[in-house]
Amino acid sequence: MFNVSYDVLRYRLSGKHKPASTAHEHQMTCTVAQEEVLLDWMFLHAEEGHPWSGQRILLKVRQMTGEEKGPAWVKKFKDRHSDVLKFCGTSGLDPKRAHAFNPTAIRKHFTEYGDAREKFGYKITNIYNLDEKGNQIGGGRKRTGKKYFVPRSDRAKYKTRDASLALVTVIECCCADGSMLKPGFIFHGGTGKISTYERDWFEVDEDISIGLTANGWTDDLQCEKWFEESFIPQARARADDPSERILLCFDGHGSHVTDRMRILAKENNIDFHLFVAHTTHKCQPLDVGVFGPQQRKWTERMEEIAEETGEGLQRADFVKEYMAVRAASITEVIVKAAWRKTGLEPFNADIFTDRDFTPSRVTSKHARLPASFPATPSPVAPQPSSNSPTPLSSVLPGAEVGPTYNGDIDPELLEDNNGHETSVALGNVSEPSISQESVNPTTSDGPPESPAPDNQAAMPLPNEGDKVPEFHRSPIHRRLPLAEQCRILKHDLDACHSAYLSEFTLRQKAVAHCSLASAEIESLKSRLNTRQQKSTRKSRRFQSSHNFLMGEQAEAEFAERLRENNAKAAAKAAKEAKRNATDEATRRRRTQLAIDRNIRFRTIPKRKADVEDLAYLLHLPLDGTVATLTAAIKSHLQETPLLKTDSRFAGLY
């Protein structure tokens, strides 16, 4: 009725049917074991921020098998493992961010932040995060991703949008209670236009700071202006008591930690906490969850304006439009969620897991290997009896075990295949075994190794010597029925075959792992050899090894750096005064030479100062070496023969 052949039914019922992936394994480029190893390495590199492309998969397959395959093989490989593998786009991650966001740096960040909170007891309404956001008047190059209906016949599909890339920097500050302070704006342009912006906007809100720079970016002066004129008044007005301490968290941008800002902060009971460099994508609330929704809404609004007016946004309307978009996109729920994701409020030092730190592994000097990479097991304590057999089922998972025969048989009548008597007990007749030494070699010292978790257990390397585990067949009684003896022999044969396949699979995986590990080690060597050592010169700005900048150690570092800067400034001023005095003396001497008619030059001098004096009298440039000045003087004398009549220069001809 179903047109199913007898052989198909017989193989199905007997359990001999195999899936296509294993039935045709001998025809595949990579065996099932090799593809499992390939997946382990793919997952490891994907976690570290280096996912494999189709071309890289083909390269690894060639390293393992020596065969050249094409895109069609990659597609079939993806289909075979579609339950654990997917092909998709990725987000970019700067290598500096990958390296900086590591457990040591983040643990230090949370420790100092938590200690400061415990010591000063900041209220939730007095904890802030500061950062700048660049907004382009045209909305930027990124599109909103919206789709529109167009005629099917049109080949070119356009959407009008403002292409202006003029930058306006917005200084934002959010509070841990979910509120936002009034922002500051920095436009690009000349000093003559700032009064217009201030007058037009201050009629609505005087707490907003507006400034101008040559390129629209923030600088020390504008940041200090916002901090003094906008942040301090707003933050102090929100505090219940003038003595309450305020905590301001920000990244390490140079304009955020100026000497004047530190002085103003100490005068107003404001403390600074500095995020670890290049970790704001995970640690700073504004970057984690606030700026993203605002930027998407801003781009949509710029497209709407271009569609409504046929032109881009006017500079005079920027602040008004930005505040409208800000009110619609940045809500209290979004701000609180951003603080929660960073672990700053509520305080949670364990917010990040080991998986979050995985990308930082690639900058280590140690090669990272999958959990399934073969490893030599630790020595195991010797068993009470080295001759006692170990059940095969406990050593090789999946090994078939022969049937148990419970008949009343005299142990003396038991024998092996060669007719010799065996010492194996009757109770073990159904379980063919291999020696424990053949799997885990023992030594005279060392405790037993604790078993590793299943998901982290390393595959043991094949031992030296015998490549196949020692196998002991099941004893057979001579008086057993022939059918029963055949059944026991068949199960022994199946168990031996299973042991061989298990060992062969281990060796095949080990070879595949070693092939991929060799390429990984070469890549690691190349990265280490090409790594550039950064310069150790000191920056002009204040830098501290501590995140909380108002602690005793950070304050001592700041005071020491301030003394160094003052000493350098005094030395520079003294050097400049000395140079000015020397220049003034030289100017007076040369003025005197110009009016002295009794001076005579017989030859061109050798000393540079005298050569410069002669060049000065001949109205020649004074820049250059002695040889350059001498050549210029000789050329000038040849081109100007009238100087022979001047008694001062007649001797030079």
C-alpha positions as CSV (number, residue, x, y, z in Angstrom):
1,M,0.0,0.0,0.0
2,F,2.8,2.4,0.8
3,N,5.2,1.0,-1.7
4,V,8.0,0.6,0.9
5,S,10.5,-2.2,0.1
6,Y,11.1,-5.0,2.4
7,D,14.8,-4.1,2.8
8,V,13.9,-0.6,3.9
9,L,11.5,-1.8,6.6
10,R,14.0,-4.5,7.8
11,Y,16.8,-1.9,8.1
12,R,14.5,0.5,9.9
13,L,13.3,-2.1,12.4
14,S,16.8,-3.4,13.0
15,G,18.2,0.1,13.7
16,K,20.7,-0.1,10.9
17,H,19.4,2.9,9.1
18,K,21.7,5.9,9.1
19,P,20.9,9.6,8.4
20,A,22.3,11.0,5.1
21,S,24.9,13.0,7.0
22,T,26.6,9.9,8.3
23,A,25.7,7.4,5.6
24,H,27.6,9.4,3.0
25,E,30.4,10.5,5.3
26,H,33.0,8.8,3.3
27,Q,32.0,11.0,0.3
28,M,32.2,14.3,2.2
29,T,35.1,16.7,2.1
30,C,35.1,17.0,5.9
31,T,33.9,14.2,8.2
32,V,31.3,14.8,10.9
33,A,34.1,15.0,13.5
34,Q,36.1,17.5,11.4
35,E,33.0,19.7,11.0
36,E,32.4,19.7,14.7
37,V,35.9,20.9,15.3
38,L,35.4,23.6,12.6
39,L,32.2,24.8,14.4
40,D,34.0,25.0,17.7
41,W,36.7,27.3,16.2
42,M,34.1,29.3,14.4
43,F,32.1,29.9,17.6
44,L,35.3,30.8,19.6
45,H,36.4,33.4,17.0
46,A,32.8,34.8,16.7
47,E,32.7,35.4,20.5
48,E,36.0,37.2,20.3
49,G,34.7,39.6,17.6
50,H,36.3,37.9,14.6
51,P,33.5,35.9,12.9
52,W,34.4,33.9,9.8
53,S,33.3,34.8,6.3
54,G,32.7,32.3,3.6
55,Q,36.2,32.8,2.2
56,R,37.7,32.2,5.6
57,I,35.8,29.0,6.1
58,L,37.1,27.7,2.7
59,L,40.6,28.7,3.8
60,K,40.3,26.6,7.0
61,V,38.9,23.7,5.2
62,R,41.9,23.8,2.8
63,Q,44.2,23.8,5.8
64,M,42.5,20.8,7.3
65,T,41.9,18.7,4.2
66,G,44.1,20.1,1.5
67,E,41.1,20.3,-0.9
68,E,39.9,23.5,-2.7
69,K,36.1,24.1,-2.3
70,G,33.8,26.8,-3.5
71,P,30.8,28.9,-2.3
72,A,28.5,26.0,-3.0
73,W,30.2,23.9,-0.3
74,V,29.8,26.8,2.2
75,K,26.1,27.0,1.5
76,K,25.6,23.2,2.1
77,F,27.7,23.5,5.2
78,K,25.5,26.2,6.5
79,D,22.3,24.2,5.7
80,R,23.7,21.1,7.5
81,H,24.3,23.2,10.7
82,S,21.4,25.6,10.4
83,D,20.3,24.7,13.9
84,V,23.4,26.3,15.5
85,L,24.7,28.5,12.7
86,K,23.4,31.6,11.0
87,F,24.7,34.0,8.4
88,C,24.0,37.6,9.2
89,G,25.5,41.1,9.5
90,T,27.5,42.3,12.4
91,S,28.2,45.6,14.3
92,G,31.6,47.2,14.3
93,L,33.8,47.1,17.4
94,D,37.0,49.2,17.6
95,P,40.1,47.1,18.6
96,K,40.8,49.7,21.3
97,R,37.4,49.1,22.8
98,A,37.8,45.4,22.6
99,H,41.2,45.6,24.4
100,A,40.1,48.2,27.1
101,F,36.9,46.4,28.2
102,N,38.6,43.7,30.2
103,P,37.7,42.2,33.7
104,T,40.7,43.9,35.4
105,A,39.9,47.4,34.3
106,I,36.1,47.1,34.8
107,R,36.6,45.6,38.3
108,K,38.8,48.6,39.2
109,H,36.1,51.0,37.8
110,F,33.3,49.4,39.9
111,T,35.5,49.2,43.0
112,E,36.3,52.9,43.0
113,Y,32.8,53.9,42.0
114,G,31.3,51.8,44.8
115,D,33.8,53.0,47.4
116,A,32.9,56.6,46.6
117,R,29.2,56.0,46.8
118,E,29.6,54.2,50.2
119,K,31.9,56.9,51.5
120,F,29.9,60.0,50.5
121,G,26.4,58.6,50.3
122,Y,25.4,60.3,47.1
123,K,21.6,60.7,46.6
124,I,20.2,59.3,43.4
125,T,19.2,62.8,42.4
126,N,22.9,64.0,42.7
127,I,24.5,61.4,40.3
128,Y,25.1,62.6,36.8
129,N,26.6,61.5,33.5
130,L,28.1,64.0,31.1
131,D,29.0,63.5,27.4
132,E,29.0,65.3,24.0
133,K,26.9,64.3,21.0
134,G,27.7,65.5,17.5
135,N,24.5,66.3,15.5
136,Q,24.7,67.1,11.8
137,I,22.2,69.7,10.6
138,G,21.2,67.4,7.7
139,G,20.8,64.4,9.9
140,G,24.0,62.6,8.9
141,R,24.8,60.1,6.2
142,K,22.8,57.3,7.8
143,R,19.3,56.7,6.6
144,T,16.3,55.8,8.7
145,G,15.8,52.5,7.0
146,K,12.2,53.2,6.1
147,K,10.8,51.8,2.9
148,Y,8.4,53.6,0.5
149,F,6.1,52.6,-2.4
150,V,7.4,53.4,-5.9
151,P,6.3,52.4,-9.4
152,R,7.7,49.0,-10.3
153,S,8.8,50.4,-13.7
154,D,11.1,53.0,-12.1
155,R,14.7,51.8,-12.1
156,A,16.0,54.8,-10.0
157,K,14.4,55.2,-6.6
158,Y,15.2,58.4,-4.8
159,K,14.2,60.1,-1.5
160,T,15.0,63.8,-1.1
161,R,17.0,64.5,2.1
162,D,19.2,67.2,3.3
163,A,22.9,66.4,2.6
164,S,24.3,69.1,4.9
165,L,27.1,67.7,7.2
166,A,27.5,70.9,9.2
167,L,28.2,69.8,12.8
168,V,26.7,71.1,16.0
169,T,28.0,69.7,19.2
170,V,25.5,69.2,22.0
171,I,26.6,68.7,25.6
172,E,24.1,66.5,27.4
173,C,23.9,65.5,31.0
174,C,21.5,62.9,32.5
175,C,20.7,62.1,36.1
176,A,20.4,58.7,37.7
177,D,16.8,59.4,38.6
178,G,15.8,59.5,34.9
179,S,15.8,63.3,34.4
180,M,17.9,65.4,32.0
181,L,19.6,68.7,32.6
182,K,19.4,71.5,30.1
183,P,21.9,71.0,27.3
184,G,24.6,73.2,25.9
185,F,25.2,73.9,22.1
186,I,28.4,74.6,20.3
187,F,28.0,75.9,16.7
188,H,30.8,76.5,14.2
189,G,31.3,80.0,13.0
190,G,32.8,83.4,13.8
191,T,32.5,85.4,17.0
192,G,30.2,87.9,15.4
193,K,27.2,85.6,15.3
194,I,27.1,84.3,18.9
195,S,25.0,87.2,20.2
196,T,22.2,86.5,17.7
197,Y,22.0,82.8,18.9
198,E,22.1,83.8,22.5
199,R,19.4,86.6,22.2
200,D,17.0,84.4,20.1
201,W,17.2,81.4,22.5
202,F,17.5,83.0,25.9
203,E,14.0,84.5,25.5
204,V,12.8,80.9,26.1
205,D,15.3,79.4,28.5
206,E,18.4,81.0,30.1
207,D,19.8,77.8,31.4
208,I,21.0,76.7,28.0
209,S,24.7,77.4,27.2
210,I,25.5,78.4,23.6
211,G,29.0,78.9,22.2
212,L,31.0,79.0,19.0
213,T,34.2,77.3,17.9
214,A,36.0,77.3,14.5
215,N,34.9,73.7,13.7
216,G,31.8,73.2,15.9
217,W,33.7,70.8,18.2
218,T,34.0,71.3,21.9
219,D,37.2,72.6,23.5
220,D,38.4,73.5,27.0
221,L,36.9,77.0,27.0
222,Q,33.4,75.8,25.9
223,C,33.3,72.9,28.3
224,E,34.3,75.1,31.2
225,K,31.7,77.6,30.2
226,W,29.0,75.0,30.2
227,F,30.2,73.5,33.5
228,E,30.2,76.9,35.2
229,E,27.2,78.6,33.7
230,S,24.9,75.6,33.1
231,F,25.7,72.5,35.1
232,I,26.7,74.0,38.5
233,P,23.5,76.2,38.8
234,Q,21.2,73.4,37.7
235,A,22.8,70.7,39.9
236,R,23.0,72.8,43.0
237,A,19.4,74.0,42.5
238,R,18.3,70.3,42.5
239,A,20.2,69.4,45.7
240,D,18.3,69.8,48.9
241,D,21.3,71.1,50.9
242,P,24.3,73.2,49.6
243,S,26.6,70.8,51.5
244,E,25.3,67.8,49.6
245,R,28.0,66.2,47.4
246,I,27.4,65.7,43.7
247,L,29.0,63.0,41.6
248,L,29.6,63.7,37.9
249,C,30.7,60.8,35.7
250,F,32.3,61.2,32.3
251,D,34.8,59.8,29.8
252,G,38.4,60.9,29.5
253,H,38.1,63.6,26.8
254,G,40.7,66.2,27.4
255,S,38.2,69.1,27.7
256,H,36.5,67.4,30.7
257,V,39.3,67.6,33.2
258,T,40.8,71.1,33.1
259,D,42.5,72.7,36.0
260,R,39.7,75.3,36.3
261,M,37.0,72.7,36.2
262,R,38.6,70.9,39.1
263,I,38.9,74.1,41.1
264,L,35.2,74.9,40.4
265,A,34.2,71.4,41.4
266,K,36.0,71.6,44.8
267,E,34.4,74.9,45.5
268,N,30.9,73.5,44.8
269,N,31.2,70.0,46.4
270,I,31.2,68.2,43.1
271,D,33.2,65.0,42.6
272,F,34.5,63.5,39.3
273,H,34.5,59.9,38.4
274,L,36.3,59.0,35.2
275,F,35.3,56.0,33.0
276,V,38.0,53.7,31.8
277,A,39.2,54.9,28.4
278,H,37.5,53.2,25.4
279,T,34.8,51.5,27.6
280,T,32.0,54.0,27.3
281,H,30.1,51.8,24.9
282,K,29.4,49.6,27.9
283,C,29.9,51.8,31.0
284,Q,28.4,55.2,30.1
285,P,24.6,55.5,30.3
286,L,24.4,58.2,27.6
287,D,26.2,56.0,25.1
288,V,24.5,52.8,26.1
289,G,20.8,53.8,25.9
290,V,20.1,57.5,25.5
291,F,21.9,58.8,22.3
292,G,20.7,55.9,20.1
293,P,16.9,56.7,20.2
294,Q,17.6,60.4,20.0
295,Q,19.8,60.0,16.9
296,R,17.2,57.9,15.1
297,K,14.4,60.4,15.9
298,W,16.6,63.3,14.8
299,T,17.4,61.6,11.4
300,E,13.6,61.0,10.8
301,R,12.8,64.7,11.7
302,M,15.5,66.0,9.3
303,E,13.9,63.9,6.5
304,E,10.5,65.3,7.4
305,I,11.7,68.9,7.3
306,A,13.3,68.3,3.9
307,E,10.1,66.8,2.6
308,E,7.9,69.5,4.0
309,T,9.9,72.6,3.1
310,G,12.0,71.3,0.2
311,E,15.1,72.7,2.0
312,G,17.3,71.7,4.9
313,L,17.1,72.9,8.5
314,Q,18.1,76.5,9.0
315,R,20.8,77.1,11.7
316,A,18.5,79.5,13.5
317,D,16.0,76.7,14.0
318,F,18.4,74.0,15.2
319,V,18.0,74.5,18.9
320,K,14.2,74.6,18.8
321,E,14.0,71.4,16.6
322,Y,16.5,69.6,18.7
323,M,14.7,70.3,22.0
324,A,11.4,69.0,20.4
325,V,13.1,65.8,19.2
326,R,14.8,65.4,22.6
327,A,11.5,65.7,24.5
328,A,9.9,63.0,22.3
329,S,12.8,60.5,22.2
330,I,14.5,60.7,25.6
331,T,12.1,59.7,28.4
332,E,12.6,58.9,32.0
333,V,12.2,55.1,31.4
334,I,14.9,55.2,28.7
335,V,17.3,57.1,31.0
336,K,16.8,54.8,34.0
337,A,17.2,51.7,31.7
338,A,20.5,53.1,30.5
339,W,21.8,53.5,34.1
340,R,20.6,50.0,35.0
341,K,22.4,48.4,32.0
342,T,25.7,50.0,33.0
343,G,25.4,48.7,36.6
344,L,25.7,52.2,38.0
345,E,22.2,52.7,39.4
346,P,21.1,50.4,41.0
347,F,24.7,49.6,41.7
348,N,25.6,46.1,40.4
349,A,29.3,45.3,40.0
350,D,28.4,41.9,38.5
351,I,26.3,43.3,35.6
352,F,28.8,42.1,33.0
353,T,29.5,38.4,32.4
354,D,32.5,36.5,31.1
355,R,30.9,36.6,27.6
356,D,30.9,40.4,27.6
357,F,34.7,40.3,28.1
358,T,35.3,37.8,25.4
359,P,36.5,40.3,22.7
360,S,39.4,41.4,25.0
361,R,41.0,38.0,24.7
362,V,42.3,38.6,21.2
363,T,44.8,41.1,22.6
364,S,46.3,38.6,25.0
365,K,49.7,37.0,24.4
366,H,48.2,33.6,25.0
367,A,46.4,31.7,22.2
368,R,42.7,31.1,22.9
369,L,41.6,27.5,22.2
370,P,38.1,26.0,22.1
371,A,36.9,24.0,25.1
372,S,37.0,20.8,23.0
373,F,40.7,21.2,22.2
374,P,42.6,18.0,23.1
375,A,44.6,18.3,26.4
376,T,46.8,15.8,28.2
377,P,45.0,14.6,31.3
378,S,46.5,15.1,34.7
379,P,48.1,12.0,36.4
380,V,45.5,9.8,38.1
381,A,46.2,7.9,41.4
382,P,46.8,4.2,40.8
383,Q,43.9,1.9,41.4
384,P,44.0,-0.8,44.1
385,S,44.5,-3.5,41.4
386,S,45.8,-2.7,37.9
387,N,44.4,-6.0,36.7
388,S,40.8,-5.2,37.7
389,P,38.7,-4.6,34.6
390,T,36.8,-1.4,34.0
391,P,33.4,-1.7,32.3
392,L,33.6,-0.5,28.7
393,S,30.4,1.4,29.0
394,S,31.9,3.6,31.6
395,V,34.9,4.4,29.5
396,L,33.6,4.7,26.0
397,P,30.1,6.1,25.9
398,G,27.9,4.4,23.4
399,A,29.7,1.1,23.5
400,E,27.3,-1.8,23.3
401,V,27.3,-4.3,26.1
402,G,26.6,-8.0,25.7
403,P,23.6,-9.7,27.2
404,T,23.8,-11.0,30.8
405,Y,23.6,-14.8,31.3
406,N,22.3,-15.7,34.7
407,G,22.5,-19.5,34.4
408,D,24.0,-21.6,37.2
409,I,27.4,-22.4,35.6
410,D,30.6,-23.7,37.2
411,P,33.3,-21.0,37.0
412,E,35.9,-23.6,36.3
413,L,34.3,-24.4,33.0
414,L,34.7,-20.8,31.7
415,E,37.4,-20.3,29.0
416,D,38.5,-17.8,26.4
417,N,38.6,-18.2,22.7
418,N,42.0,-20.0,22.9
419,G,40.8,-22.6,25.3
420,H,42.6,-21.1,28.3
421,E,40.9,-20.7,31.6
422,T,40.0,-17.1,32.5
423,S,40.0,-15.4,35.9
424,V,37.1,-13.1,35.0
425,A,34.2,-13.4,37.5
426,L,30.9,-14.7,36.2
427,G,29.2,-11.4,37.2
428,N,31.3,-9.6,34.5
429,V,30.6,-12.0,31.7
430,S,28.2,-9.5,30.1
431,E,30.5,-6.5,30.1
432,P,33.6,-6.6,27.9
433,S,36.2,-4.2,29.4
434,I,39.4,-2.3,28.8
435,S,42.2,-1.5,31.2
436,Q,42.0,1.8,33.0
437,E,45.6,2.3,32.3
438,S,44.9,2.3,28.5
439,V,42.7,5.4,28.9
440,N,44.1,7.3,31.9
441,P,47.8,6.5,32.6
442,T,48.7,6.4,36.2
443,T,51.8,7.5,38.1
444,S,53.1,6.9,41.5
445,D,52.3,10.4,42.8
446,G,49.7,13.1,42.3
447,P,46.0,13.1,43.4
448,P,43.2,12.2,41.0
449,E,42.1,14.9,38.7
450,S,38.7,16.4,39.4
451,P,36.2,15.8,36.6
452,A,35.6,18.8,34.5
453,P,32.1,20.0,33.6
454,D,30.6,18.5,30.5
455,N,30.7,21.7,28.6
456,Q,34.3,22.4,29.5
457,A,35.8,18.8,29.5
458,A,38.8,18.7,27.3
459,M,39.3,15.8,24.9
460,P,42.2,13.6,26.1
461,L,45.1,13.2,23.7
462,P,45.9,9.6,22.5
463,N,48.5,8.0,24.7
464,E,51.9,7.0,23.5
465,G,52.3,3.4,22.6
466,D,49.2,1.5,21.6
467,K,46.8,3.5,19.5
468,V,43.7,1.4,20.3
469,P,42.5,0.7,23.8
470,E,43.3,-2.8,25.2
471,F,40.2,-4.9,24.8
472,H,39.1,-8.0,26.8
473,R,36.4,-10.2,25.3
474,S,33.6,-11.6,27.4
475,P,34.2,-15.1,28.7
476,I,32.0,-17.8,27.1
477,H,30.9,-21.1,28.8
478,R,31.5,-24.1,26.7
479,R,28.1,-25.5,27.5
480,L,26.1,-22.5,26.4
481,P,23.9,-22.9,23.4
482,L,25.6,-22.1,20.1
483,A,23.1,-19.3,19.5
484,E,23.9,-17.7,22.9
485,Q,27.7,-18.0,22.2
486,C,27.2,-16.3,18.8
487,R,25.2,-13.5,20.5
488,I,28.0,-12.8,23.0
489,L,30.6,-12.9,20.3
490,K,28.6,-10.5,18.2
491,H,28.2,-8.0,21.0
492,D,31.9,-8.3,21.7
493,L,32.6,-7.5,18.1
494,D,30.2,-4.5,18.2
495,A,31.9,-3.2,21.3
496,C,35.3,-3.6,19.8
497,H,34.2,-1.8,16.7
498,S,32.7,1.0,18.8
499,A,35.9,1.3,20.7
500,Y,37.9,1.6,17.5
501,L,35.5,4.2,16.0
502,S,35.6,6.2,19.3
503,E,39.4,6.2,19.3
504,F,39.5,7.0,15.6
505,T,37.1,10.0,16.1
506,L,39.3,11.3,18.9
507,R,42.4,11.1,16.8
508,Q,40.6,12.7,13.8
509,K,39.4,15.6,16.0
510,A,42.9,16.0,17.5
511,V,44.5,16.3,14.0
512,A,41.8,18.8,12.9
513,H,42.4,20.9,16.1
514,C,46.1,20.9,15.7
515,S,45.8,22.0,12.1
516,L,43.7,25.0,13.0
517,A,45.7,25.7,16.1
518,S,48.9,25.9,14.1
519,A,47.4,28.7,11.9
520,E,46.1,30.4,15.1
521,I,49.5,30.4,16.7
522,E,51.1,31.9,13.5
523,S,48.5,34.6,13.5
524,L,49.2,35.3,17.2
525,K,53.0,35.6,16.5
526,S,52.3,38.0,13.6
527,R,50.1,40.2,15.8
528,L,52.8,40.3,18.6
529,N,55.6,41.1,16.1
530,T,53.7,44.0,14.5
531,R,52.4,45.5,17.8
532,Q,53.5,49.1,18.1
533,Q,54.7,50.3,21.5
534,K,53.1,53.6,22.3
535,S,55.1,56.6,23.3
536,T,55.5,57.1,27.0
537,R,55.6,60.9,26.8
538,K,53.4,62.8,29.3
539,S,50.3,64.6,28.1
540,R,49.8,68.3,28.7
541,R,46.5,67.4,30.4
542,F,46.0,65.9,33.8
543,Q,46.0,62.1,33.7
544,S,45.4,59.8,36.7
545,S,45.6,56.1,37.3
546,H,42.4,56.4,39.4
547,N,38.9,56.6,38.2
548,F,37.5,58.6,41.1
549,L,39.4,61.9,40.7
550,M,38.5,63.4,44.1
551,G,40.2,60.7,46.2
552,E,43.3,61.4,48.2
553,Q,45.7,59.6,45.8
554,A,44.2,61.3,42.7
555,E,44.3,64.7,44.5
556,A,48.0,64.1,45.3
557,E,48.7,63.3,41.7
558,F,46.9,66.4,40.6
559,A,48.8,68.6,43.1
560,E,52.1,67.0,41.9
561,R,51.2,67.6,38.3
562,L,50.2,71.1,39.0
563,R,53.5,71.8,40.7
564,E,55.3,70.3,37.7
565,N,53.3,72.4,35.3
566,N,54.0,75.6,37.3
567,A,57.7,74.8,37.4
568,K,57.7,74.2,33.6
569,A,55.8,77.4,33.1
570,A,58.3,79.4,35.2
571,A,61.3,77.8,33.4
572,K,59.7,78.6,30.1
573,A,59.0,82.2,31.1
574,A,62.6,82.7,32.3
575,K,63.9,81.2,29.0
576,E,61.6,83.4,27.0
577,A,62.7,86.5,29.0
578,K,66.4,85.6,28.4
579,R,65.8,85.1,24.7
580,N,64.0,88.5,24.5
581,A,66.9,90.2,26.3
582,T,69.4,88.6,23.9
583,D,67.3,89.6,20.9
584,E,67.1,93.2,22.2
585,A,70.9,93.4,22.7
586,T,71.4,92.0,19.1
587,R,69.0,94.6,17.7
588,R,70.8,97.5,19.4
589,R,74.2,96.2,18.3
590,R,73.1,96.0,14.7
591,T,71.5,99.4,14.8
592,Q,74.8,100.8,15.9
593,L,76.6,99.0,13.1
594,A,74.3,100.4,10.5
595,I,75.2,104.0,11.5
596,D,78.9,103.3,12.1
597,R,80.8,104.4,8.9
598,N,84.2,103.5,10.2
599,I,83.7,99.7,10.2
600,R,85.6,97.8,7.5
601,F,85.1,94.1,6.2
602,R,88.2,92.6,4.7
603,T,86.9,89.0,4.4
604,I,83.6,87.3,5.0
605,P,83.6,86.3,8.8
606,K,83.6,82.7,10.0
607,R,81.5,83.1,13.2
608,K,77.8,82.9,12.6
609,A,76.9,86.0,14.6
610,D,79.4,88.1,12.5
611,V,78.1,86.6,9.2
612,E,74.5,87.5,10.3
613,D,75.7,91.1,11.0
614,L,77.2,91.4,7.5
615,A,74.0,90.0,6.0
616,Y,72.0,92.4,8.0
617,L,74.0,95.4,6.7
618,L,73.5,94.1,3.1
619,H,69.7,93.7,3.8
620,L,69.8,90.0,3.2
621,P,67.6,87.3,5.0
622,L,69.2,86.1,8.2
623,D,67.8,82.5,8.2
624,G,70.1,79.6,7.3
625,T,73.4,78.1,8.1
626,V,76.9,79.8,7.9
627,A,77.4,78.2,4.4
628,T,74.0,79.3,3.2
629,L,74.5,82.9,4.4
630,T,78.1,83.0,3.0
631,A,76.8,81.9,-0.5
632,A,74.1,84.5,-0.4
633,I,76.6,87.2,0.5
634,K,78.9,86.3,-2.3
635,S,76.1,86.2,-4.9
636,H,74.8,89.5,-3.7
637,L,78.3,91.1,-4.0
638,Q,78.6,89.8,-7.6
639,E,75.2,91.1,-8.6
640,T,75.8,94.5,-6.9
641,P,79.1,96.0,-8.2
642,L,78.2,99.4,-6.8
643,L,79.1,98.2,-3.3
644,K,82.8,98.6,-4.4
645,T,82.4,102.3,-3.8
646,D,81.3,101.7,-0.2
647,S,84.4,101.7,2.0
648,R,82.8,99.2,4.4
649,F,82.5,96.5,1.8
650,A,85.3,97.4,-0.7
651,G,87.7,94.9,1.0
652,L,85.3,92.0,0.1
653,Y,86.0,92.3,-3.7
